[in-house]
Amino acid sequence: MRLKGGNTDELYKGDGRLKMAESLRDQHPDLCTVTWKFNRWQHHVNYDVFKKNKLIRKPNLKIKKGVNNYGMILKEINENTI
């Protein structure tokens, strides 16, 4: 959380937010609209069309019980570690 986010300088300067929202709307006109919210242009996606989708599992899928942390561990760091 110490580094600035990517693309922020290029994406959001000028009318970048509007262009991004319009691009998404052009790619998915059935789902996306461009709106003015929070004092800036935003894209709004209507996900209602996906409400009735049901999960279809593969016939041979075996899911192990328990939690899989994918080998990740929680490690405490301090200022000297960085």
PyMOL commands that set and color helices and strands:
alter all, ss='L'
color gray80, all
select helices_A, chain A and resi 8-12+16-27+47-50
alter helices_A, ss='H'
color red, helices_A
select strands_A, chain A and resi 32-37+40-45
alter strands_A, ss='S'
color yellow, strands_A
deselect
rebuild
show_as cartoon
